[in-house]
Amino acid sequence: MLRRWALVGWAAAALAAASALTLAAPGAGDDPEPGIRALIRFTARLSLGLFLVVFAASSWQKLAPSRPSRWAVQNRRHLGLAMALSQLVHAMAILMLANLDPARFRRGLGLGTVGGLTTYLLMMLMVVTSFDGPTRWLGRKRWRILHSAGMYMLALTFLDPYGVRTARGVGLAVLPTVLLLGVRALRLAARRGRAKVIARSS
């Protein structure tokens, strides 16, 4: 099973291959939009899959410890770095799409853009503080606050488009929505279980 930097390496290879296929696809020079949209979808799904494992890892290990849950906890830092890399390529693909029709892109901007940019900023701060030096400088308490806020902002950022599509009856959006809500429920269950343990021991 892949571990640590090997996970980041394989994610980088997959992203490089997807980007190359997008740029080299037949007809991409005349109409690059379909390929860019395919790359956006690919990076969105890859990012979501990696995020779900990271978001669920600690609660999964507390409620149902197993070999896969231990692997998720042991490798969640590098899974998170792989997700951040995927999100970076996702953002670059969106900028490529925006460059094709800047006027249409500007018309689509709204409050969601502010939330998305805030989430990207938090994600970048999480990446920087995933290494020992910045973590020591930041301090454990502030590190927890930053990473907790960042994870929940990412969850909302993923849930927003899928939730809207689910509400509109787009069938393929139901599974990501259910998975995101399921992981949130898992985290709540783990927190309640921990609170009960603390209450019994006090």
C-alpha positions, 0 to 999 in steps of 0.5 A, a space after each residue: 500500500 502506498 505511503 507518505 511521499 509516494 502518495 504525493 508522487 503518484 498524485 502528481 503523476 496522475 495530474 501531469 498525465 491528465 494535464 498532458 492529455 488535455 493539452 494534447 487531445 485532438 482538436 484542443 488547439 481549435 477548441 480547448 474548452 472541452 478538454 479543460 472542463 474534463 480536467 476540472 472535473 477530474 481534479 475536482 473528483 480526485 480532490 474530493 476523494 483525497 479530502 474524504 479520507 483525510 476528513 474521516 481518518 481520525 474519527 474512523 480510527 476512533 469508531 472502527 479501528 482497522 488496518 485501513 483506518 490506521 493507514 489513513 491516520 498515518 498518511 493523512 498529512 501526505 494525502 492532504 498534500 496530494 489533495 492540495 496539489 490537485 486543487 492547485 491544478 484545478 485552480 489553474 484549469 479554471 483560470 485557463 477556462 476563464 481566459 477563453 471567455 473573460 467576460 463570461 467568467 466575470 459574470 459568473 463571479 459572486 459571493 461564492 468566489 470570495 468563499 472559494 478564495 478564502 478556502 484556497 488561502 486556508 489550504 495554502 496555510 495548511 500546506 505550509 504548516 504541515 511541516 515541522 518547522 512552521 508547526 513549531 513556530 505556529 504552536 499546537 493550539 493555533 495549528 489545531 484552530 487553523 487546520 480545523 477551520 480549513 478542513 470545515 471550509 473545504 468541506 463546505 466548498 465541496 458540498 456547495 456545488 454538489 448539494 446544489 446539483 442534488 437539490 436540482 435533481 442531478 443524479 450524479 451529484 447525490 453520491 458526493 453529497 451523501 459521502 460528505 454528509 456521512 463523514 460529517 456524521 462520522 466526526 460528530 459520532 466520534 466527538 460524542 463518543 469522546 465526550 461520553 468517555 471524558 464524562 465517565 472518567 471525571 
